[in-house]
Amino acid sequence: DDFSDSKNKNSVKLDAQGLALGSLLISKKRKARLEDNSYHRFAFQDGPLPDWFLDDQQKHYKKYIHVPSDVLQFYSKRLKEINSRPIKKVQEAKARKKLKASRKLEGMKRKAESIIDNPNMSDAFKRRTIEKLHYSRKTRSKPRNVQYVVASKSGARRKSQRSHSVKGLLKEYILQLILLLVTLDLMLRMRHCLKEGRT
């Protein structure tokens, strides 16, 4: 534990330039060249000097190390991709949500197919049961709209206003229901035509 703590304290987060320099150090030839370039007219060790002077020297008394632009661009792009990536827990939650939704949809499809295949039911009854199934799924998945009651001197009065988002959701739900009904109607007609063709 002590070793890991000391390692975390000493660890430095490198930027794109630092990573590019690290990639250059892999090659022995480049490493030797960088070491040779570290000996220059700014590299000297004087006696005891004030801190403000040493800080100023560290800022300005440095030789520029040339890093190839293509290597620098590669590492800066890589860092951007890493930073833009979502957190692991968020990714897992999204995947779970997607899996849950797909399982629900599969279950609903199976139920709808069993209803369609049932010979004892009439077409109208089949349509109604599938509508109920679709409606129950929608009501389960979405939270109920809360209605607030405002009390006044004359008595309680109910105040409920539909927001634009609720209207949009209603439109979306109606469109989905129409689409489902159209597909169901087509399936039933096709089945009816197939039955007539067989007899």
N, C-alpha and C positions, 0 to 999 in steps of 0.2 A: 504493500500500500504506500509506504514511504517513497519507494522508487517511482511509482506511477505519479504521485503528487509532485515530486521533483521534476519528472519528465514533462508534466503539464505546465509547470511554472517556466521551465526553460524553453518550451516550444514556442516558435515564432511563426505567425501567420504570414506566409509569403504572398506578395502580389504577383502580377503577371511577369514583371521584370525579374523578380527573384526566382521564379520558376524557370524562366528562360535561361538565366545564368546557371541554375542547377543542372539543366539539361546539357549545357555546354561543358560542365565539369566532368561529365561521364567520359568524354574522350580524353585520353592521357595527353595528347598533343595540345589540345585547347587548354587543358588544366595547367600545363607547364607554361603556356603563353600568358595565361592570366596571372600566374604567380610571378613571372618575370615583369609583367606590367605593374605589379603592385609596388615595385621598387622605383620610386620617382622622386622628384625634388620636393614634393610635399610630405613625403614619408620621413619624418625625423622625430627623434625623441629628446626633447629638451628637459631641463631640470624642473623643479617644482614651479608650476605656473598657476595663476588664479583660474578658478572654475569657469568664469565667464569667458576667459580667453580660450580655454580648451574647447568649450562649447562652440565658440565662433569658428575655431579651426576645424572642428568636426563637420561643421556645415559647409564651409567654403573651401577648405584645403583638401579637395578631393579631385582625383583624376577621373575623367569621364570614361566609363567602360562601355565599349560599343557592343550592342546586342543586335543580332540580325533581325530586321523588321518582320520577316515571315514567321520566325520562331515566336517573337513577341505577340504578333497578331493571333497565332494559334493558341497560345496560353491565355490571352485575354478573352478570346471567344469561349474557350473551355471554362474559364472561371465564371463568365456570364451565364453559361448553360447550367452550371452547378448551382449558382445563386438563384436562378429562375425556377429551378426544380421544386415542386411542392414537398412538404414534409411527409415522411414515411407514414405517419399515423393518419394524415389526411387522405393519402392515396389508398390506404387500407380501408378506411371508412367509406370512401367513394366506391371501391370495388365491392364491399359488402352490400352497400345500398343497391348497386347495379344487379348483383347476384340475387338479392331478395326480390327485386322487381321482376327479374326474368323468371324466377321460380313461380311467383304469383301469376304472371301472364301465362306460363305453361299450364298451371293448374286450371286457370280459367278456360284456356283453349280445350283442355281435356273434358271439362264439364260441358262446354258448348257442343263439342263433338258427340258426347254421350246423349245430350238432349236431342240433337239433330238425328242421330241414329235410332232413337226410340220410335218404334212403329206405332205404339199405342197413343201417342200425342198427336194432336192436330197441328197444322202449320201455324195457326194464330196463337195457340197455347205455347208452342215452341218459341215463337218470337217474343211473347210476353215474358217467359221464364228467362230468356237470354237478356232481355232488357233489365229485368230485376237483378240478374247476376252482375251485369255491367254497372248498374247503379249502386249496388252494395259495395263493389270494389272501389268505386269513386268516393263514396261516403266514408269508407274505412280509411282510405289513404289520406284524405284531406281533413283538417280540423274543422270543427263546427264553428259557424259565425256566432259570436256572442252578441246578444242584444242587451243594451243597458237601459234600465228604467230610471227616468228622472222624476223625482217626487216634487210636486208643487202644492200650493195651498188648496187648490181646487181638487186635488187628488193625484194619483199616480198616472203618468202618461208615458206610453211607450214610444221611444224614438229610435228608429232604425234607418240608417242611410247606407245605400250601397255605394261602395267606392268604385273607382274606375277599374281597379285590379280585379275585383269580384265580378264585374260585368265582363271583363276579358276572359276570366276563367269560365264563366257561364257559357259564353260563345264557343270557347274551345271544347267544353264538355258536350254541347249540343252538336257541334260538327263531328266529334268523335262518335257520338251516338248514331247520327245519321249515316256515317260511314259504315259502322257496324251493322246497322239495319239493312243497308244496301247490299253489303257482302252476304249477309244471311239470306236475304231475299234471292240473290243470284244463286247461292248454293242450293236453296230449296227448289228453285226452278230447274236447275241443272239435274238435280236428283229426280224430279218429277218427269223431265224429258227422257232421262235414262230408263226410268221404270216403264214409261210408255213405249220406248223403243224395244225393250226386252219382250213385252207382251204382244 
